[in-house]
Amino acid sequence: MARLVLQGTLLCMLRVGLGTLNSEGFLPPVPHNCPYKCVCAADLLSCAGLGLQDVPVVLPAAAADLDLSHNALQRLRPGWLAPLSRLRALHLNHNELEALGRGVFANASGLRLLDLSSNALRTLSRHDLDGLGALEMLLLFNNHLAHLDEQAFHGLDRLSRLYLGCNELASFSFNHLHGLGATHLRTLDLSSNRLGRIPVPDLAALPAFLKNGLYLHNNPLPCDCRLYHLLQRWHQRGLSAVSDFAREYTCQAFKVPTSRVRFFEHSRVFENCSAALARSLERPEEQLHVQVGRSLRLHCNTSAPAVRVAWVSPQHELLVAPGSHNGSIAVLADGSLAIGNVQPWHEGVFVCLATGPRLHHNQTHEYNVSVHFPHPEPDTFNTGFTTLLGCAVGLVLVLLYLFAPPCPGCRRCYHRICRCRCRCRPRTPSALQELSAQSSVLSTTPPDAPSRKASIHKHVVFLEPGRRGLNGRVQLAVAEDFDLYNPMGLRLKAGSESTSSTGSEGLVMT
């Protein structure tokens, strides 16, 4: 019994000293080279918010994403990233870094994202960012940067997003972007700095895709006529960097901080400015219209021969020889761009970037391509032939109306309508028509029999004997309900005798 108690006690002491056993009775494996209190999960290494003043000495080689944010790091030793050959993202934001130093990122050739925001950096030297040839995004906002070396970004050929907002920069070289190539750059944030002097010609010479991502708001810009009209034109063109922050673009009217006015809301300050100044600075983009399915060729027109020519598509794809990834766009040997079968997704601004010993590195030529579907051509059958056919049919109808006799059925209708309007051709009348034409007297009483009177509703007609009839006598029977307005109810009777006669006229009443 005492032996069992002793074994249980030793087992509990072993569990407490070594940790909790898993379901199979073994301790969980500890990540290899994982720093104390850090979290290691697959290729992620997080040491954020631990109050570290120095970078851990041992770091796992499998780390691709390293987070050292929200600590108290004040310096970075050269070569500290040597073991991390797979590193792609490095987060150093919210620390106390005041300087970087040469060789700090010497072994980070595969790094894509570098976050140095919210530190205490005051300057960037020429070699501070050496070794970051594959870097695509650099965050330096919310520091105390007041000076940038002329070649501070030299070697960052693939950088597409650079954030320098919320610093103390009083100037920025738009001429060469401090050594940064404009081939891949799409976003340049210089907002909330102290920029008071901006070279407008250099600003106007930037490529269109970079103008769309150039943020200059919340700076003490000068109330310059050329700068005003240039920004006004960008605003009218709908460039997002200007239109999204239009109310935050201000300038100093009298070179004192209290005289700031909004660019796009106080136009009285710029009433005497001429818009021709901005048009002379910025070369307008060339407008092209092409139908779907047609071919298109764009030439990169430069002021001097170019050594290297690259294009940027409307989808921000960098186009170099032989062409685009899907093969629909080709870059030829002379630097021109060719599209064999234009499609709707080819619509937009194509920008040519030319470099050479006699050319500025950001000299550009822009084409705004509009793609539309072909309009259906008008059918000649529906216009000329139809008009000719209508004229022929009309002529035939006129000839029929003038020369062709009407049909027997239409003849009666024609004579009824036109009896009082036109003179009809003579024809042999019928017996009833002859009797009607020979009527001479309409009266309610006969002339020779005053004692025999007809009622008011009866009507008497004196007729001559017709040419044809029984014994030359014709009797006209008038019914009691005879309607004078409906002569079709008239009935004729022929007989051998008559009640009375007077000369050649006869009167018969029934």
Secondary structure, 3 states (H helix, E strand, C coil): CHHHHHHHHHHHHHHHHHCCCCCCCCCCCCCCCCCCCCEEECCEEECCCCCCCCCCCCCCCCCCEEECCCCCCCCCCCCCCCCCCCCCEEECCCCCCCCCCCCCCCCCCCCCEEECCCCCCCEECCCCCCCCCCCCEEECCCCCCCEECCCCCCCCCCCCEEECCCCCCCCCCCCCHHHCCCCCCCEEECCCCCCCCCCHHHHHCCCHHHHCCEECCCCCEECCHHHHHHHHHHHHHCCHHHHCCHHHCEEECCCCHHHEEECCCCHHHHCCCCCHHHHHHCCCCEEEEEECCCCEEECCCCCCCCCEEEEECCCCCEECCCECCCCCEEECCCCCEEECCCCHHHCEEEEEEEECCCCCCCEEEEEEEEEECCCCCCCHHHCHHHHHHHHHHHHHHHHHHHHCCCCHHHHHHHHHHHCCCCCCCCCCCCHHHHHHHCCCEEECCCCCCCCCCCCCCCCEEEECCCCCCECCECEEECCCCCCCCCHHHCEEECCCCCCCEECCEECCCC
